[in-house]
Amino acid sequence: MTQTQSALDAEVLAVYRAVLLHREQRPDRLAARLSILEQRVRESLDRLVEPALLRPSWDDPSDVRAVSPDLGLGMMLQREQQELALRTRTQRGMVADLSALAGASSRFELGVKPARLGWI
């Protein structure tokens, strides 16, 4: 979840629920069942494939099947945790870099010549 497109909205969840409960995967039929535009259904289906809540059918790869909510949401949570860990490491690295830069800057302001800092 590219941050799972930020949380799944009500329309996307309605499409997921229809695929899951009614075993319906055709966008035109889903649009009629849910009273939403077919294009919006297609967009919702695309958004559900990325976090693995839908997967291609083994019988016909052009069709999709709903993944069990427990399994799909578990995988989604695991992916979110991995992304959070990566962002945390990146932020810690940026903080360390900025701290080093601030320390070098304060030494420079105190009259230490840059050549003595070892990096210029």
N, C-alpha and C positions, 0 to 999 in steps of 0.2 A: 506496500500500500506503500513504488510511488505512493506511499502512505495510503494505499487502497482508495485512492481518490478521496481522501478525507472520508470519513464515515459514509456508509451507504445510506442514501436517502430513501424516503418512503416509497417512491415510485420504483426504484431498483429493487427494493425488498419485496414489493408487490409482484414484480415479474419473477423474482426467485421463488416466492411462495407458490405462484401459479405453475411454474415448471416443476417444482417439488411435489405439490399436492395433486395436480391434475395431469402430470406427465405430458404436458403440452410444451412443444418447443418451436412450433411454427410462429414466426413473428406476427403474421396476419391474424391468426387465431388468438394469440395472446393479446393483441391490440383490441380485438373485438371483446374478449372476455373482460379485459380490464378497462375498457373505454378510454384508451389512450392512443395516440398516433403510433403507427407502425414504426416510424423512424425512431421514436422515443424508446420503443421496445427494443429495437436493434441496438441502440446506444446502451440500454440497460444490460442487455445480454453481453455486450462487449465488456462492460464494467464488472460483470459477475465472473467472467472467464479469468481475468487477471488475478484476483485473489483466490482462485481455485474453488469457487462455489458452484461453478458449472464446468463440465469437461466435455470434450467431444465424445459422441457415442461410439462404442466399439462396432456396432452394426453399420452405422453410417456416419463417418466423420463430419459430414456437413450438418448433422443434428447435434444437439447438446443434451446432456443429462445433468440433473441436479446432483451435487455431491451432498452426502448426509450433512446436516447442519453441524453436528458435533465434530466431524472430521474437517469439514471446510472451515469452520470458525477456529478450530484448533490450529490448522495450518496458517490461517490468517493472523492469529495471535502470535504464533511463532515468528512469522515474517516481520510483524510489527516490532517484536522484541529485538530481532536482529538489526533492523533499521535504527531503532533507538540506541542500541549499543554502538553502532557505527557513528551516529550523530554525536553521542557522548564522547567517544574517542576523538573525533574531529574537533569538537569544542574544547576539550582539554588540551589538545595540541595547539589550538589557536591561543588559548589563555597563556600557555607556556611561552609561545613565541612573543606575544604581546608583553608579557612580564620581562622577558629578556630584553626586548626592545626598550621598554621603559627604564630598566636598570642601566642599559648602555646610554640612554638619553640623559639620565640624571648624572652619570659620571662625566659625560661630555659637558654638561652645564656646570659642573664643578671645576672645570678647567683641565680635565684629563684629555690629552691630545688623542685623536682618533687612532693614530698609528700604534699607540700603546694598548689599545683595546684588542688588537690581534685579528680583527676582521676587516680592517680597511688598509 
